[in-house]
Amino acid sequence: MTDPHPFIAGLPKAELHVHHVGSASPRIVAELAARHPDSEVPTDPEALADYFTFTDFAHFIEVYLSVVDLVRTPEDVRLLTFEVARDMARQNIRYAELTVTPYSSTRRGIPEAGFMEAIEDARKAAEAELGVVLRWCFDIPGEAGLRSAEETVRLAVEHRPEGLVSFGLGGPEIGVDRPQFKPYFDRAIAAGLHSVPHAGETTGPQTVWDALTALRAERIGHGTSSVRDPKLLEHLAEHRIALEVCPTSNIATRAVADIEQHPIREMVEAGVLVTVNSDDPPMFGTDLNNEYAVAARLLELDERGIADLAKNAVEASFLDPAGKRKLAEEIDTYTTNWLRAPGR
């Protein structure tokens, strides 16, 4: 397979690890920066490439939060959310679980009701107008501590929007132990939400174990360091606990030294359910289609292998069974038609 991009471009896909604010395109970031000129974020889309060059994970968090600070009104939230869905539609993403950090918005003065109305209005419009089904993961920004955890679970449980399906934990891992968040995950799980914390991106395998045991994780965000513990890989494979892998992100934040050293092959060879995701795509100069191309090269996949990778995301998603069957069938039909086309 010489160039996987044409096949990937038309492939129906699901995405499970992609951040709300982190998905803002340069055009939208520049527009938001122009609305709020007191920000240090460039208003020139071309200048954002340099601004989004990170020295390490801590610098990435610093830059990320400066973009978060541009989202200050319900109108900003609605604009951002719908435009993210528009970019997804261009990539044939049919379903996405978008990680949203409501605490970052409500603490900046956006009314709770206004925030919920904005994301839900955008969600419904995205499905009706673009054919993109969005669901929410509300995540705790770990750097903000237990106060943010309390606020996030309160918003998730007491003001639960229709599209909310899961509860997560993002931000830095170093110095932010997973077990301290157990009471908040317990409350979210009791309310019927799925557990999907980040773990093992910039720390070792023990962080993944902590996410599994203390937070009852059903999927792991990143989990890059899992390959350093064979027993952990065996556990993940046996219980079909998916790793949400984001190759380019791991390089951009220096979680992995270079793409040739990315552990995705070791994960797959260990039998782990691996999904491919873009994380914060414009910030990392990528998108989901590109991440599939990167994974296809690292794993030496042909079209059927890439399609199976896409079906992994469907399996690991929180779509209802009928929705999963429909999207999996779409992937199979597309792949069969592609391979039967004249000249292939």
C-alpha positions in Angstrom: 0.0 0.0 0.0 1.9 3.1 -1.3 -0.3 5.9 0.0 -3.0 5.2 2.6 -4.3 8.8 2.6 -7.0 8.5 -0.1 -8.5 5.4 1.5 -8.4 6.9 5.0 -10.0 10.2 3.8 -13.2 8.4 2.9 -13.2 5.9 5.7 -16.1 6.3 8.2 -14.5 6.8 11.6 -15.1 7.3 15.3 -12.9 9.3 17.6 -12.7 8.7 21.3 -9.9 10.9 22.6 -10.2 14.5 21.3 -10.4 17.6 23.4 -13.0 20.3 23.0 -10.9 23.5 23.2 -7.8 21.6 21.9 -9.7 21.0 18.6 -10.2 24.7 17.8 -8.7 25.3 14.3 -6.3 28.2 13.8 -9.1 30.1 12.1 -11.3 29.8 15.2 -8.5 30.4 17.7 -7.6 33.6 15.8 -11.2 34.7 15.7 -11.6 34.1 19.4 -8.3 35.9 20.1 -9.6 38.9 18.1 -12.8 38.9 20.2 -10.6 39.1 23.3 -7.6 41.3 22.5 -6.3 41.2 26.1 -5.0 37.7 25.4 -1.4 36.8 24.4 -2.7 34.3 21.8 -1.8 35.5 18.2 -4.7 36.7 16.1 -2.9 35.7 12.9 -3.6 32.0 12.0 -0.2 31.6 10.5 1.5 32.8 13.7 -0.2 30.1 15.6 2.1 27.4 14.2 5.0 28.9 16.2 2.8 29.5 19.2 1.8 25.8 19.2 5.4 24.6 19.3 5.9 23.0 22.7 9.2 22.5 24.7 7.6 19.9 27.0 4.3 18.8 28.5 4.3 21.6 31.1 4.7 24.2 28.3 1.9 22.5 26.3 -0.5 22.8 29.4 0.5 26.5 29.7 -0.3 27.2 26.0 -3.5 25.1 26.2 -4.8 27.1 29.1 -4.1 30.4 27.3 -6.5 29.1 24.5 -9.0 28.0 27.1 -9.0 31.6 28.3 -10.4 32.7 25.0 -13.7 30.9 25.5 -15.5 33.3 27.7 -19.2 33.4 26.7 -21.8 30.9 25.7 -21.6 32.2 22.2 -17.9 31.4 22.2 -18.7 27.9 23.4 -21.3 27.3 20.7 -19.1 28.6 17.9 -16.1 26.5 19.0 -18.2 23.3 19.4 -20.0 23.5 16.0 -16.8 24.4 14.1 -15.0 21.4 15.7 -17.9 19.2 14.4 -17.5 20.8 11.0 -13.8 19.9 10.9 -14.8 16.3 11.9 -17.3 16.1 9.1 -14.6 17.0 6.6 -12.7 13.9 7.7 -15.7 11.5 7.6 -15.8 11.2 11.4 -19.3 9.9 12.1 -19.1 9.7 15.8 -16.9 11.4 18.4 -16.7 11.5 22.2 -15.5 15.0 22.8 -13.7 15.7 26.1 -15.1 18.8 27.6 -13.7 20.6 30.7 -16.7 22.6 32.0 -14.8 23.8 35.1 -12.5 25.8 32.9 -15.5 27.7 31.5 -17.6 28.1 34.6 -14.7 29.4 36.7 -14.2 32.0 34.0 -17.7 33.3 34.5 -19.8 31.4 31.9 -23.1 30.5 33.5 -23.6 26.8 34.0 -26.9 26.8 32.2 -25.5 28.8 29.4 -22.6 26.5 28.9 -24.8 23.4 28.9 -27.2 25.0 26.4 -24.4 26.0 24.1 -22.8 22.6 23.8 -26.2 20.9 23.5 -27.4 23.3 20.8 -24.1 22.8 18.9 -24.4 19.0 19.3 -27.9 18.8 17.9 -27.1 21.1 15.0 -24.0 19.1 14.2 -26.0 15.9 13.9 -28.8 17.5 11.9 -26.7 19.6 9.6 -23.3 17.7 9.4 -24.2 14.1 10.2 -21.7 14.1 13.0 -22.9 12.4 16.3 -21.2 14.0 19.3 -21.2 12.8 22.9 -19.5 14.4 25.9 -16.9 13.3 28.4 -16.7 15.8 31.2 -13.1 15.8 32.6 -11.4 17.0 35.7 -8.5 19.4 34.9 -6.0 17.7 37.2 -3.8 20.7 37.6 -6.7 22.5 39.3 -7.0 20.0 42.2 -9.8 18.5 44.1 -11.9 21.7 44.0 -12.2 21.2 40.2 -13.0 17.6 40.7 -15.9 18.5 43.0 -17.2 21.1 40.6 -16.9 18.8 37.6 -18.8 15.9 39.2 -21.5 18.3 40.5 -22.0 19.6 37.0 -22.0 16.1 35.5 -24.5 14.7 38.0 -26.8 17.6 38.8 -26.8 19.4 35.5 -26.2 16.4 33.2 -26.6 17.3 29.5 -28.3 14.8 27.3 -25.1 14.0 25.4 -22.9 13.2 28.4 -21.7 9.6 28.5 -18.4 9.6 30.4 -16.2 11.1 33.1 -12.5 11.7 32.7 -9.3 13.2 34.2 -6.8 15.2 32.1 -4.0 17.6 32.6 -0.5 16.8 34.0 0.1 13.4 35.7 3.3 14.2 37.6 2.3 15.2 41.1 -1.4 14.6 40.4 -2.0 11.1 41.8 -5.0 9.2 40.4 -6.3 7.7 43.6 -7.2 11.1 45.2 -10.0 11.4 42.6 -11.7 8.1 43.6 -14.6 9.7 45.4 -15.5 11.8 42.4 -15.3 9.0 40.0 -17.4 6.8 42.3 -20.1 9.5 42.2 -20.0 9.8 38.4 -20.1 6.0 37.9 -23.0 5.7 40.4 -24.8 8.2 38.1 -24.3 6.0 35.1 -21.2 7.6 33.5 -18.3 5.6 32.1 -14.8 6.1 33.5 -12.1 7.2 31.0 -9.2 8.9 32.8 -5.8 9.8 31.2 -3.0 7.8 32.6 0.5 6.6 31.8 1.3 9.4 29.3 4.1 11.2 31.1 4.4 8.8 34.1 4.9 5.1 34.5 2.7 2.0 34.4 1.7 2.4 38.0 -0.4 5.4 37.1 -2.4 3.2 34.7 -2.8 0.6 37.4 -4.1 3.4 39.8 -6.6 4.5 37.1 -7.8 0.9 36.8 -8.1 0.1 40.5 -9.0 3.4 42.1 -11.0 5.0 39.2 -12.4 1.8 37.6 -11.2 3.0 34.2 -13.0 1.4 31.2 -10.6 2.9 28.7 -7.3 4.6 29.3 -6.3 7.9 27.8 -2.9 7.5 26.2 -1.5 4.7 28.4 1.9 5.1 26.6 4.0 3.6 29.4 1.8 0.5 29.7 4.3 -1.3 27.5 6.9 -1.2 30.3 4.8 -3.7 32.3 3.9 -7.0 30.6 1.4 -7.9 33.3 -0.4 -4.6 32.7 -0.5 -5.3 29.0 -1.9 -8.8 29.7 -4.6 -7.3 32.0 -5.6 -4.7 29.4 -5.8 -7.3 26.6 -7.7 -9.8 28.7 -10.3 -7.3 29.8 -10.6 -5.5 26.5 -9.7 -2.2 28.1 -8.8 0.0 25.2 -5.9 2.4 25.0 -6.7 5.7 23.4 -3.5 6.2 21.4 -2.5 9.6 20.1 0.8 9.2 18.2 1.6 12.8 17.1 0.5 14.2 20.4 2.9 12.0 22.3 5.8 13.4 20.1 4.7 17.0 20.4 4.5 16.9 24.2 7.8 14.9 24.4 6.0 12.0 26.0 7.7 9.9 23.4 11.1 10.9 22.0 10.3 10.3 18.3 7.7 8.6 16.2 9.9 5.6 15.4 10.0 4.8 19.1 6.2 5.0 19.6 5.0 1.9 21.4 1.8 1.3 19.4 3.2 -1.8 17.8 4.1 -3.3 21.1 0.5 -2.6 22.3 -1.0 -4.3 19.3 1.3 -7.3 19.4 0.3 -7.8 23.1 -3.3 -8.1 22.0 -4.4 -4.8 23.5 -7.5 -3.1 22.0 -5.9 0.0 20.4 -7.8 3.0 19.1 -6.2 5.9 17.2 -7.0 9.5 18.1 -5.9 13.1 17.5 -6.1 14.6 21.0 -5.6 18.3 20.3 -5.2 18.2 16.5 -4.6 21.8 15.4 -2.2 22.4 18.3 -0.2 19.4 17.1 -0.5 20.1 13.4 -2.5 17.0 12.7 -6.0 15.5 12.3 -7.5 12.1 12.7 -6.9 11.2 9.1 -3.2 11.9 9.5 -3.1 9.9 12.8 -4.5 6.9 10.9 -1.8 7.3 8.2 0.9 7.4 10.9 -0.5 4.3 12.6 -0.8 2.5 9.3 2.9 3.1 8.6 4.0 2.1 12.1 1.9 -1.1 12.1 2.4 -1.8 8.4 -1.3 -2.1 7.7 -3.2 -2.5 4.4 -6.7 -1.2 3.8 -8.3 -4.0 5.7 -6.0 -3.5 8.6 -6.8 0.2 8.7 -10.5 -0.6 8.6 -10.0 -3.0 11.5 -8.3 -0.2 13.4 -11.4 2.0 12.7 -13.6 -0.8 14.0 -11.6 -0.9 17.2 -12.8 2.6 18.0 -16.4 1.6 17.3 -16.1 -1.4 19.7 -14.5 0.7 22.4 -17.0 3.5 22.1 -20.1 4.1 24.2 -22.4 4.1 21.3 -25.5 1.9 21.7 -25.3 -1.6 20.2 -27.4 -0.6 17.1 -25.2 2.4 16.5 -22.1 0.3 16.8 -23.5 -2.2 14.3 -24.4 0.5 11.8 -21.1 2.2 11.9 -19.1 -1.1 11.7 -21.2 -2.1 8.7 -20.5 1.3 7.1 -16.8 0.7 7.5 -17.0 -2.8 6.0 -19.1 -1.6 3.1 -16.8 1.3 2.3 -13.7 -1.0 2.5 -15.3 -3.7 0.3 -16.3 -1.2 -2.4 -12.8 0.4 -2.3 -11.1 -2.9 -2.8 -13.4 -3.9 -5.6 -13.0 -0.7 -7.5 -11.3 -1.1 -11.0 -7.6 -0.9 -10.8 -7.3 -2.2 -7.2 
